[in-house]
Amino acid sequence: MRMEKIVLEKVCWKVKATTAFQFLQLYYSLIHENLPFERRKNLSFERLEAQLKACHCRIMFSKAKPSVLALSIIALEVQAQKFIELTEGIECLQKHSKDSSEEIQLF
């Protein structure tokens, strides 16, 4: 009970907080539907999820906002896969999520 109280205090009693995984799912679905059908298989959600899990193992990423972490992972994958047609979509997501480009570039 004591440990539960400590954890709840750390998350400011927000037990329904949105996680980086939920942002990743949302951003992936928005980006994926804007890809041409023949290129959709190149953007793998499983790969993005694995990258997110790897980030959770590093203390520096634990301080990142969940939306920034998820969008950074997708932006890096889009850049690595050379999905030039998605650059505008990433910028749009960044603007609507109110995450600064400096935050995204940190990761």
MDTraj code that builds the backbone (N, CA, C; nanometers):
import mdtraj as md
import numpy as np

residues = "MET ARG MET GLU LYS ILE VAL LEU GLU LYS VAL CYS TRP LYS VAL LYS ALA THR THR ALA PHE GLN PHE LEU GLN LEU TYR TYR SER LEU ILE HIS GLU ASN LEU PRO PHE GLU ARG ARG LYS ASN LEU SER PHE GLU ARG LEU GLU ALA GLN LEU LYS ALA CYS HIS CYS ARG ILE MET PHE SER LYS ALA LYS PRO SER VAL LEU ALA LEU SER ILE ILE ALA LEU GLU VAL GLN ALA GLN LYS PHE ILE GLU LEU THR GLU GLY ILE GLU CYS LEU GLN LYS HIS SER LYS ASP SER SER GLU GLU ILE GLN LEU PHE".split()
xyz = np.array([
    [0.0834, -0.1192, 0.0000],
    [0.0000, 0.0000, 0.0000],
    [0.0883, 0.1262, 0.0000],
    [0.1958, 0.1200, 0.0785],
    [0.2855, 0.2353, 0.0850],
    [0.3479, 0.2616, -0.0522],
    [0.3948, 0.1562, -0.1173],
    [0.4570, 0.1704, -0.2488],
    [0.3557, 0.2202, -0.3516],
    [0.2344, 0.1712, -0.3433],
    [0.1295, 0.2162, -0.4343],
    [0.1060, 0.3662, -0.4185],
    [0.1033, 0.4130, -0.2955],
    [0.0842, 0.5561, -0.2693],
    [0.2002, 0.6371, -0.3267],
    [0.3229, 0.5875, -0.3120],
    [0.4403, 0.6575, -0.3655],
    [0.4301, 0.6693, -0.5174],
    [0.3934, 0.5599, -0.5822],
    [0.3806, 0.5610, -0.7288],
    [0.2716, 0.6587, -0.7714],
    [0.1580, 0.6544, -0.7052],
    [0.0488, 0.7455, -0.7390],
    [0.0890, 0.8913, -0.7201],
    [0.1660, 0.9196, -0.6175],
    [0.2131, 1.0566, -0.5968],
    [0.3094, 1.0981, -0.7072],
    [0.3922, 1.0062, -0.7521],
    [0.4877, 1.0357, -0.8604],
    [0.4169, 1.0688, -0.9915],
    [0.3033, 1.0060, -1.0170],
    [0.2284, 1.0335, -1.1398],
    [0.1166, 1.1347, -1.1151],
    [0.1275, 1.2051, -1.0009],
    [0.0304, 1.3108, -0.9650],
    [-0.1130, 1.2594, -0.9661],
    [-0.1296, 1.1354, -0.9251],
    [-0.2613, 1.0716, -0.9152],
    [-0.3314, 1.0620, -1.0501],
    [-0.2561, 1.0713, -1.1591],
    [-0.3125, 1.0565, -1.2941],
    [-0.2945, 0.9116, -1.3365],
    [-0.3856, 0.8284, -1.2968],
    [-0.3733, 0.6861, -1.3281],
    [-0.4171, 0.6537, -1.4703],
    [-0.4808, 0.7460, -1.5351],
    [-0.5238, 0.7254, -1.6733],
    [-0.4385, 0.8075, -1.7698],
    [-0.3154, 0.8357, -1.7326],
    [-0.2272, 0.9162, -1.8165],
    [-0.2034, 0.8460, -1.9503],
    [-0.1944, 0.9235, -2.0556],
    [-0.1678, 0.8695, -2.1883],
    [-0.0211, 0.8308, -2.1976],
    [0.0049, 0.7120, -2.2466],
    [0.1418, 0.6603, -2.2539],
    [0.2026, 0.6845, -2.3919],
    [0.3337, 0.6687, -2.3980],
    [0.4041, 0.6811, -2.5260],
    [0.3550, 0.5747, -2.6243],
    [0.3197, 0.4562, -2.5734],
    [0.2691, 0.3504, -2.6594],
    [0.1368, 0.3923, -2.7243],
    [0.0490, 0.4559, -2.6485],
    [-0.0791, 0.5017, -2.7036],
    [-0.0572, 0.6101, -2.8091],
    [0.0374, 0.7020, -2.7824],
    [0.0703, 0.8032, -2.8830],
    [0.1291, 0.7369, -3.0071],
    [0.2136, 0.6362, -2.9874],
    [0.2742, 0.5660, -3.1004],
    [0.1669, 0.5004, -3.1865],
    [0.0699, 0.4368, -3.1233],
    [-0.0405, 0.3757, -3.1976],
    [-0.1183, 0.4806, -3.2772],
    [-0.1484, 0.5915, -3.2141],
    [-0.2236, 0.6981, -3.2804],
    [-0.1455, 0.7562, -3.3978],
    [-0.0207, 0.7942, -3.3730],
    [0.0607, 0.8544, -3.4789],
    [0.0834, 0.7557, -3.5931],
    [0.1063, 0.6301, -3.5597],
    [0.1278, 0.5285, -3.6631],
    [0.0046, 0.5171, -3.7526],
    [-0.1134, 0.5112, -3.6923],
    [-0.2342, 0.4951, -3.7739],
    [-0.2553, 0.6156, -3.8650],
    [-0.2244, 0.7345, -3.8161],
    [-0.2396, 0.8544, -3.8993],
    [-0.1375, 0.8578, -4.0129],
    [-0.0142, 0.8231, -3.9825],
    [0.0919, 0.8231, -4.0835],
    [0.0726, 0.7091, -4.1835],
    [0.0384, 0.5921, -4.1324],
    [0.0259, 0.4722, -4.2161],
    [-0.0801, 0.4895, -4.3244],
    [-0.1905, 0.5537, -4.2914],
    [-0.2973, 0.5693, -4.3913],
    [-0.2613, 0.6704, -4.4999],
    [-0.1572, 0.7499, -4.4788],
    [-0.1140, 0.8459, -4.5795],
    [-0.0044, 0.7917, -4.6706],
    [0.0351, 0.6693, -4.6466],
    [0.1348, 0.6059, -4.7329],
    [0.0665, 0.5390, -4.8512],
    [0.1314, 0.5374, -4.9663],
    [0.0776, 0.4594, -5.0775],
    [0.0698, 0.3120, -5.0363],
    [-0.0287, 0.2420, -5.0851],
    [-0.0541, 0.1037, -5.0450],
    [0.0692, 0.0150, -5.0570],
    [0.1433, 0.0293, -5.1663],
    [0.2582, -0.0585, -5.1900],
    [0.3755, -0.0304, -5.0951],
    [0.3750, 0.0841, -5.0266],
    [0.4849, 0.1167, -4.9338],
    [0.4463, 0.0945, -4.7882],
    [0.3208, 0.0600, -4.7618],
    [0.2740, 0.0442, -4.6236],
    [0.3464, -0.0676, -4.5492],
    [0.3814, -0.1719, -4.6199],
    [0.4472, -0.2846, -4.5530],
    [0.5859, -0.2477, -4.5028],
    [0.6450, -0.1404, -4.5557],
    [0.7783, -0.0971, -4.5138],
    [0.7783, -0.0235, -4.3797],
    [0.6626, 0.0224, -4.3365],
    [0.6522, 0.0918, -4.2083],
    [0.5886, -0.0048, -4.1081],
    [0.6715, -0.0711, -4.0319],
    [0.6277, -0.1783, -3.9430],
    [0.6018, -0.1248, -3.8019],
    [0.4797, -0.1485, -3.7529],
    [0.4479, -0.1073, -3.6162],
    [0.5301, -0.1865, -3.5156],
    [0.5570, -0.3133, -3.5444],
    [0.6352, -0.3965, -3.4538],
    [0.7756, -0.3397, -3.4356],
    [0.8321, -0.2893, -3.5429],
    [0.9660, -0.2284, -3.5345],
    [0.9618, -0.1017, -3.4503],
    [0.8590, -0.0196, -3.4701],
    [0.8440, 0.1022, -3.3903],
    [0.8250, 0.0683, -3.2427],
    [0.7451, -0.0332, -3.2165],
    [0.7209, -0.0763, -3.0789],
    [0.8511, -0.1256, -3.0142],
    [0.9318, -0.1970, -3.0874],
    [1.0609, -0.2449, -3.0355],
    [1.1530, -0.1271, -3.0037],
    [1.1496, -0.0248, -3.0882],
    [1.2315, 0.0936, -3.0623],
    [1.1833, 0.1663, -2.9371],
    [1.0528, 0.1722, -2.9178],
    [0.9977, 0.2344, -2.7978],
    [1.0392, 0.1561, -2.6733],
    [1.0328, 0.0240, -2.6797],
    [1.0747, -0.0588, -2.5663],
    [1.2216, -0.0357, -2.5343],
    [1.3041, -0.0222, -2.6367],
    [1.4462, 0.0050, -2.6151],
    [1.4662, 0.1414, -2.5483],
    [1.3853, 0.2378, -2.5869],
    [1.3937, 0.3714, -2.5251],
    [1.3564, 0.3656, -2.3777],
    [1.2593, 0.2819, -2.3439],
    [1.2166, 0.2712, -2.2043],
    [1.3258, 0.2110, -2.1154],
    [1.4249, 0.1496, -2.1757],
    [1.5350, 0.0921, -2.0981],
    [1.6447, 0.1945, -2.0675],
    [1.6332, 0.3125, -2.1235],
    [1.7335, 0.4179, -2.1020],
    [1.6734, 0.5275, -2.0152],
    [1.7444, 0.5654, -1.9111],
    [1.6940, 0.6635, -1.8149],
    [1.6703, 0.7996, -1.8793],
    [1.7511, 0.8387, -1.9762],
    [1.7357, 0.9711, -2.0377],
    [1.6018, 0.9848, -2.1106],
    [1.5500, 0.8743, -2.1622],
    [1.4228, 0.8794, -2.2330],
    [1.3037, 0.8784, -2.1385],
    [1.3257, 0.8389, -2.0140],
    [1.2155, 0.8366, -1.9185],
    [1.1691, 0.9769, -1.8819],
    [1.2521, 1.0762, -1.9086],
    [1.2177, 1.2145, -1.8766],
    [1.1412, 1.2836, -1.9900],
    [1.1328, 1.2178, -2.1037],
    [1.0670, 1.2769, -2.2208],
    [0.9150, 1.2678, -2.2080],
    [0.8489, 1.3673, -2.2648],
    [0.7030, 1.3597, -2.2711],
    [0.6663, 1.2429, -2.3625],
    [0.5614, 1.1690, -2.3286],
    [0.5225, 1.0539, -2.4105],
    [0.4965, 1.0900, -2.5566],
    [0.4343, 1.2040, -2.5817],
    [0.4054, 1.2434, -2.7200],
    [0.5335, 1.2717, -2.7965],
    [0.6305, 1.3336, -2.7316],
    [0.7592, 1.3646, -2.7950],
    [0.8350, 1.2362, -2.8275],
    [0.8358, 1.1441, -2.7331],
    [0.9059, 1.0171, -2.7543],
    [0.8466, 0.9399, -2.8720],
    [0.7153, 0.9285, -2.8756],
    [0.6486, 0.8545, -2.9836],
    [0.6714, 0.9218, -3.1191],
    [0.6563, 1.0526, -3.1232],
    [0.6736, 1.1239, -3.2503],
    [0.8191, 1.1198, -3.2956],
    [0.9123, 1.1233, -3.2026],
    [1.0545, 1.1140, -3.2381],
    [1.0865, 0.9789, -3.3016],
    [1.0319, 0.8739, -3.2438],
    [1.0560, 0.7389, -3.2975],
    [1.0006, 0.7278, -3.4391],
    [0.8812, 0.7786, -3.4599],
    [0.8218, 0.7720, -3.5941],
    [0.8986, 0.8607, -3.6912],
    [0.9379, 0.9797, -3.6474],
    [1.0121, 1.0708, -3.7354],
    [1.1447, 1.0089, -3.7787],
    [1.2135, 0.9433, -3.6865],
    [1.3401, 0.8774, -3.7215],
    [1.3191, 0.7625, -3.8194],
    [1.2114, 0.6872, -3.8005],
    [1.1821, 0.5765, -3.8916],
    [1.1456, 0.6282, -4.0308],
    [1.0679, 0.7340, -4.0351],
    [1.0309, 0.7952, -4.1640],
    [1.1566, 0.8439, -4.2359],
    [1.2464, 0.9040, -4.1594],
    [1.3719, 0.9526, -4.2174],
    [1.4587, 0.8357, -4.2643],
    [1.4681, 0.7315, -4.1840],
    [1.5504, 0.6153, -4.2204],
    [1.4966, 0.5429, -4.3434],
    [1.3641, 0.5337, -4.3545],
    [1.3010, 0.4644, -4.4675],
    [1.2884, 0.5553, -4.5905],
    [1.3271, 0.6821, -4.5742],
    [1.3207, 0.7813, -4.6832],
    [1.1780, 0.7987, -4.7369],
    [1.0833, 0.8078, -4.6444],
    [0.9439, 0.8354, -4.6806],
    [0.9263, 0.9867, -4.6906],
    [0.9796, 1.0434, -4.7959],
    [0.9783, 1.1881, -4.8134],
    [0.8358, 1.2425, -4.8129],
    [0.7424, 1.1639, -4.8647],
    [0.6033, 1.2095, -4.8717],
    [0.5389, 1.2224, -4.7338],
    [0.6031, 1.1697, -4.6305],
    [0.5463, 1.1775, -4.4953],
    [0.6045, 1.2911, -4.4115],
    [0.7043, 1.3598, -4.4641],
    [0.7686, 1.4682, -4.3889],
    [0.6673, 1.5739, -4.3477],
    [0.5816, 1.6112, -4.4396],
    [0.4798, 1.7117, -4.4100],
    [0.3822, 1.6608, -4.3027],
    [0.3481, 1.5336, -4.3087],
    [0.2590, 1.4745, -4.2092],
    [0.3204, 1.4762, -4.0704],
    [0.4499, 1.4480, -4.0613],
    [0.5207, 1.4518, -3.9329],
    [0.5196, 1.5942, -3.8780],
    [0.5465, 1.6912, -3.9641],
    [0.5453, 1.8311, -3.9207],
    [0.4071, 1.8731, -3.8737],
    [0.3043, 1.8253, -3.9412],
    [0.1667, 1.8548, -3.9025],
    [0.1347, 1.7942, -3.7651],
    [0.1741, 1.6701, -3.7431],
    [0.1532, 1.6061, -3.6129],
    [0.2275, 1.6817, -3.5031],
    [0.3472, 1.7247, -3.5357],
    [0.4279, 1.7986, -3.4386],
    [0.3591, 1.9294, -3.4010],
    [0.3068, 1.9974, -3.5012],
    [0.2395, 2.1249, -3.4759],
    [0.1129, 2.1040, -3.3930],
    [0.0352, 2.0039, -3.4272],
    [-0.0907, 1.9795, -3.3559],
    [-0.0694, 1.9253, -3.2156],
    [0.0413, 1.8569, -3.1937],
    [0.0685, 1.8062, -3.0587],
    [0.1408, 1.9103, -2.9740],
    [0.1731, 2.0229, -3.0347],
    [0.2390, 2.1350, -2.9658],
    [0.3748, 2.0965, -2.9103],
    [0.4434, 2.0063, -2.9786],
    [0.5794, 1.9685, -2.9418],
    [0.6747, 2.0497, -3.0275],
    [0.7721, 2.1117, -2.9634],
    [0.8656, 2.1952, -3.0387],
    [0.9631, 2.1077, -3.1171],
    [1.0158, 2.1634, -3.2241],
    [1.1105, 2.0888, -3.3064],
    [1.2384, 2.0601, -3.2286],
    [1.2731, 2.1456, -3.1322],
    [1.3917, 2.1210, -3.0504],
    [1.3735, 1.9947, -2.9668],
    [1.2535, 1.9751, -2.9134],
    [1.2268, 1.8555, -2.8346],
    [1.2372, 1.7306, -2.9223],
    [1.1807, 1.7374, -3.0408],
    [1.1823, 1.6216, -3.1306],
    [1.3249, 1.5895, -3.1722],
    [1.4057, 1.6899, -3.2008],
    [1.5419, 1.6665, -3.2480],
    [1.6345, 1.6166, -3.1380],
    [1.5985, 1.6383, -3.0110],
    [1.6821, 1.5903, -2.9017],
    [1.6935, 1.4393, -2.9035],
    [1.5912, 1.3723, -2.9537],
    [1.5910, 1.2274, -2.9533],
    [1.6218, 1.1806, -3.0911],
])
top = md.Topology()
chain = top.add_chain()
for i, resn in enumerate(residues, 1):
    res = top.add_residue(resn, chain, resSeq=i)
    for name in ("N", "CA", "C"):
        top.add_atom(name, md.element.get_by_symbol(name[0]), res)
traj = md.Trajectory(xyz[None], top)
